[in-house]
Amino acid sequence: MPTDDMFEDGFARALRGAAELAPEPVQHTLAAVAEQRGRRWRRRRRAVAASALAVLVLAGVGGFAAVDRGASRGAVGPADPAPEQPMSAHELVALVGGLLPKGTVTPLGGGDPTTMLHGHQTAVTLLFDDGAGASIIEAFVDRTNLRPEAGAVCMDPFQTPQDSCRRTVRPDGAAIAIDKLRTTTTPGGREWRATLARPDGNRIQVIEYNGQPATANRPDPPLNDAQLTALVCSMEWFRVFAALSPVKDAPAPGAAPAPTPSASAPSNAELLAKVVPLLPAGAKVEGQDPEHGVLTVTVDGRTSMLMVGGDAPSRRGQDDLGSMDDNLPTPLEVREKQPDGTLVVTNRFGNGKTATNPILHWTAAVHTPDGGQVRISEWNGENAYTYRPGDPALDLDHLKAIVTAPTLRP
C-alpha cells in the first residue's frame, strides 16, 4: 500500500499539472498543502536518525572547511543554464550548510554521502544550531515546468494557520514567497518557508522550524526574512541545477503564460451557487468564500466547512480516471463505477489518508469519462485544521448526493 508521503507527493504533482492547464490559485495552494504534508512525514522519519549522527562544525571539518558562511551571497543569476556537472549528496550538504549563518550542522537521513544527484529534483534536511536552539532546516531544489506565478505561492490560511505571507516579483521575473506558518502538530511550533521560482522553471524552497519534531525550543526559526531571501537567491544553487535533469516542456526564459484552454472549469462562485440549492433541508449557510470555494454550513446545530472544486473535461482528466485502478484504495475509500463509465469516489480519513481514528475528513468526487471532475470535501470545524468532536453537519450520503447531481456535471 502506498505511504502517506507517496500519496501526498503524487497528489501534489497531479494538482500542479491541473493548475498548469487551468490556472486557479486554489489548485496551487492545494498542491502546496500536499507537498507540505508529504515533507512532514519524511521529516518525522529522518528525525529518528538524528541522535546517531555526529555534529559537523562547519568552521573546520573535512570537506566543509573551505565554505565561507560569513560572506554575502549573490543575487539570482542569469537565466542561461549552467553546464551539466555531477554533484554528490555530500557536496549538496556542504553547499547548503555553507549558505547558512555561523553555527553547527547535522545532516539528517543517514544515506550514502557519495551518492550522486539524479533526476530533476533533490532535497536535503539539516539540523542547524546557531547557539539559540537546534532547528531543522530543509532545502528542496527542482527543475519544473511551472511559471513563477505557479511555482511560488502562499499557503491557504484555510488549510494551515498562517501568521503572514509576503509574495513579490523580482526585476528578472522570478517570484519569491516568504510564508510564516504555525504548525498544528507541535505546541508553539513555527514553520517559515522561502520559495523562489524562476522564469526558466528552476525553483528553490527552504523551510525552517523553531526546533525539532514535537519540540519548539526557541520563539522563532533561526533565519529572518532577509536571511531567507538571501539564501534562496544565492548563485550557488546553479551548481545544483546543473546536476539535475531538465523536465519536459520547461518554459523558455521570458516565455509568455500558456493560453487558456478553450474548455474552462466553472469558477468557484459558479460552483457554490449550484451547491447551495443541493444542501439538505434545514441546512443554513453561515458564510461563503468564493475565492477558495468554501461554504460554512450548519445543520441541527453542527457546523462544518465545505470546499468545492471542479475541472472541465480534459485529456489529463481522462488519464487520471484511467490510472485509478493502478492505485490501491485507502481503508475507508469506496469506488463506484456507473454504467456510463463515470466513477464516484467517497472517502473518510483522519490525519493522513490511511488514518481512520478519529475521522476528520469526508470527501466525495465524480470523474466522468471525458475527464471532467467535481469534488467536495468536508471538515468538522471552522477550517481544515481545527476540528470539533462528533459528526459533521453533512454525512457522506449528503456529499455524494451533491456531487452526483446533474446540475454539477462538468
Residue, then its C-alpha position, 0 to 999 in steps of 0.5 A: m500500500p502506498t505511504d502517506d508521503m507517496f500519496e501526498d507527493g503524487f497528489a501534489r504533482a497531479l494538482r500542479g499539472a491541473a493548475e498548469l492547464a487551468p490556472e486557479p490559485v486554489q489548485h496551487t495552494l492545494a498542491a502546496v498543502a500536499e507537498q507540505r504534508g508529504r515533507r512532514w512525514r519524511r521529516r518525522r522519519r529522518a528525525v529518528a536518525a538524528s541522535a546517531l549522527a555526529v555534529l559537523v562544525l562547519a568552521g573546520v571539518g573535512g570537506f566543509a572547511a573551505v565554505d565561507r558562511g560569513a560572506s554575502r551571497g549573490a543575487v539570482g543569476p542569469a537565466d542561461p543554464a549552467p553546464e551539466q556537472p555531477m554533484s554528490a549528496h555530500e557536496l549538496v550538504a556542504l553547499v547548503g550548510g555553507l549558505l547558512p549563518k555561523g553555527t553547527v550542522t547535522p545532516l539528517g537521513g543517514g544515506d550514502p554521502t557519495t551518492m550522486l544527484h539524479g533526476h530533476q529534483t533533490a532535497v536535503t534536511l539539516l539540523f542547524d544550531d546557531g547557539a539559540g536552539a537546534s532547528i531543522i532546516e530543509a532545502f528542496v531544489d527542482r527543475t519544473n515546468l511551472r511559471p513563477e506565478a505557479g511555482a511560488v505561492c502562499m499557503d491557504p490560511f484555510q488549510t494551515p494557520q498562517d501568521s503572514c505571507r509576503r509574495t513579490v516579483r523580482p526585476d528578472g521575473a522570478a517570484i519569491a514567497i516568504d510564508k510564516l506558518r504555525t504548525t498544528t502538530t507541535p505546541g508553539g511550533r513555527e514553520w517559515r518557508a522561502t520559495l523562489a521560482r524562476p522564469d526558466g522553471n528552476r525553483i528553490q524552497v527552504i523551510e525552517y522550524n523553531g526546533q525539532p519534531a514535537t519540540a519548539n525550543r526557541p520563539d522563532p526559526p533561526l533565519n529572518d526574512a532577509q536571511l531567507t531571501a538571501l539564501v534562496c537567491s544565492m548563485e550557488w544553487f546553479r551548481v545544483f541545477a546543473a546536476l539535475s535533469p531538465v523536465k519536459d516542456a520547461p518554459a523558455p526564459g521570458a516565455a509568455p503564460a500558456p493560453t487558456p484552454s478553450a474548455s474552462a472549469p466553472s469558477n468557484a462562485e459558479l460552483l457554490a451557487k449550484v451547491v447551495p440549492l443541493l444542501p439538505a433541508g434545514a441546512k443554513v449557510e453561515g458564510q461563503d468564500p468564493e475565492h477558495g470555494v468554501l461554504t460554512v454550513t450548519v445543520d441541527g446545530r453542527t457546523s462544518m466547512l465545505m470546499v468545492g472544486g471542479d475541472a472541465p473535461s480534459r485529456r489529463g482528466q481522462d488519464d487520471l480516471g484511467s490510472m485509478d485502478d493502478n492505485l490501491p484504495t485507502p481503508l475507508e475509500v469506496r469506488e463506484k463505477q456507473p454504467d456510463g463509465t463515470l466513477v464516484v469516489t467517497n472517502r473518510f480519513g483522519n490525519g493522513k489518508t490511511a488514518t481512520n481514528p478519529i475521522l476528520h475528513w469526508t470527501a466525495a468526487v465524480h470523474t466522468p469519462d471525458g475527464g471532467q471532475v467535481r469534488i467536495s470535501e468536508w471538515n468538522g470545524e471552522n477550517a481544515y485544521t481545527y476540528r470539533p468532536g462528533d459528526p459533521a453537519l453533512d454525512l457522506d450520503h449528503l456529499k455524494a448526493i451533491v456531487t452526483a447531481p446533474t446540475l454539477r456535471p462538468 
